[in-house]
Amino acid sequence: MSRTIRIGTRDSELALWQAKTVQNALEKTGHQTQLVPVKSTGDLNLDQPLYEMGITGIFTKTLDVAMIKEEVDIAVHSMKDVPTALPKGIVEGAVMKRANPKDILIHKGTEFLDSSEGIIATGSLRRKAQWLHRYPDHKVVDLRGNVNTRMQKLEDNDWNGAIFAAAGLERIEIKPDNFIDLNWMIPAPAQGAMLIVAMEKDDYCRKALAGLHHRNSGIEVQVEREFLRKLEGGCTAPIGALAKIDGEKLHFKGALFSLDGKQKIEVERTVSLDQVENFGISCAEHILQNGGKELMTHIKSLLKN
C-alpha cells in the first residue's frame, strides 16, 4: 500500500538541503513525501561547547524522539553527527553517496600561518587538537552554530580564520574563494556522508530507502564508525578517521589526539575489500595498545572537570 513518507529534518539551510535531496531521490522512485522540519537542542543552545552538554547525538536526539513518537517516518542526518549506537528501534536505512570529506580553512589572509600569532575558530575538539598539533603557538576559540551562523561570526570577529567541513559549504553553495584545503587534517568519521534512518519495524520505508544506498560510501563510513566506537569517541575526544575505497582495496588513516594537540597516536593501513569486516575495530585496537587507552582515560578525566 502506498503512503506519504514524512521526512524529519533539522531546519537549518544545510539540513533542509540534505532532506530535499533525499525527498527528490524518493520521489524519483515513485514515492510520495512530506518534509517535517524540527529544531534540535544543538541548534537552540549556541553558547555551550558540545562536549559540555553531556549528550551524545545532540543534533539527532530531537529527530529520534519524533520518530519514536511516530511524528515522522524517516530522518536525514549529517552522518558525522550520529552516535555510533542508534536508539533502540531505529536503524540505518541508507547512506547516500559521500561528498567531499575534507576540512577547509576559511581565512582573512594566510600570512598568520607563518607567524606564532594566530586565532582560529572551531567548536570541534578534533579540529582544535589537530590545529594545535601543527600550530602549537596559535590560539583556538570556540565557534558554534549552523554553517551560515559560523560564517557570519567569522566575519564579525577579529579571528584569522575558521575551520569548516567542505561538504556543507559546497552543498549550499556558500564556499568562498578565500579557503585552503586542510589535506593534513584527518576528518571526522563519516564526514561528508548523509545517513537516512528509519524505524526497524517500518518495512515500507526501509524498502524505499534501500534503493538510495551507496555501497562504497556505506563501507567507508562503517569502517570509520567502527574505529570511533571502539575508541569510545562520540563528541568527547579528538578522533579523526578516513577510509577510501580504491578498486578492490580500502585505505584507512585514523588518529587519536590529546586535547592540547601535543600527543598524536596514528594508524594507517590498507586492506582488500573482502577482508574489511571488523577492520575499523582492529585499527582502533592498534591505537589503544600503543598508548591510546591511557590517553582516552586522561581525556575523559579532563572533560569531566
Residue, then its C-alpha position, 0 to 999 in steps of 0.5 A: m500500500s502506498r503512503t506519504i513518507r514524512i521526512g524529519t529534518r533539522d531546519s537549518e539551510l544545510a539540513l533542509w538541503q540534505a532532506k530535499t535531496v533525499q525527498n527528490a531521490l524518493e520521489k524519483t522512485g515513485h514515492q510520495t513525501q512530506l518534509v517535517p522540519v524540527k529544531s534540535t537542542g544543538d541548534l537552540n543552545l549556541d553558547q555551550p561547547l558540545y562536549e559540555m552538554g553531556i549528550t551524545g547525538i545532540f543534533t539527532k536526539t530531537l529527530d529520534v524522539a519524533m520518530i519514536k513518537e511516530e511524528v515522522d517516518i524517516a530522518v536525514h542526518s549529517m552522518k558525522d553527527v550520529p552516535t555510533a549506537l542508534p536508539k533502540g528501534i531505529v536503524e540505518g536505512a541508507v547512506m547516500k553517496r559521500a561528498n567531499p570529506k575534507d576540512i577547509l580553512i576559511h581565512k582573512g589572509t594566510e600570512f598568520l600561518d607563518s607567524s606564532e600569532g594566530i586565532i582560529a575558530t572551531g567548536s570541534l575538539r578534533r579540529k582544535a587538537q589537530w590545529l594545535h598539533r601543527y600550530p602549537d603557538h596559535k590560539v583556538v576559540d570556540l565557534r558554534g552554530n549552523v554553517n551560515t551562523r559560523m560564517q557570519k561570526l567569522e566575519d564579525n570577529d577579529w579571528n584569522g580564520a575558521i575551520f569548516a567541513a567542505a561538504g556543507l559549504e559546497r552543498i549550499e553553495i556558500k564556499p568562498d574563494n578565500f579557503i585552503d584545503l586542510n589535506w593534513m587534517i584527518p576528518a571526522p568519521a563519516q564526514g561528508a556522508m548523509l545517513i537516512v534512518a528509519m524505524e526497524k519495524d517500518d518495512y515500507c520505508r526501509k524498502a524505499l530507502a534501500g534503493l538510495h544506498h551507496r555501497n562504497s560510501g556505506i563501507e567507508v563510513q562503517v569502517e570509520r564508525e567502527f574505529l570511533r566506537k571502539l575508541e569510545g569517541g562520540c563528541t568527547a575526544p579528538i578522533g579523526a578517521l578516513a577510509k577510501i575505497d580504491g578498486e578492490k582495496l580500502h585505505f584507512k588513516g585514523a588518529l587519536f589526539s590529546l586535547d592540547g594537540k601535543q600527543k598524536i597516536e596514528v594508524e594507517r593501513t590498507v586492506s582488500l575489500d573482502q577482508v574489511e569486516n571488523f577492520g575499523i575495530s582492529c585499527a582502533e585496537h592498534i591505537l589503544q595498545n600503543g598508548g591510546k587507552e591511557l590517553m582516552t582515560h586522561i581525556k575523559s578525566l579532563l572533560k569531566n572537570 
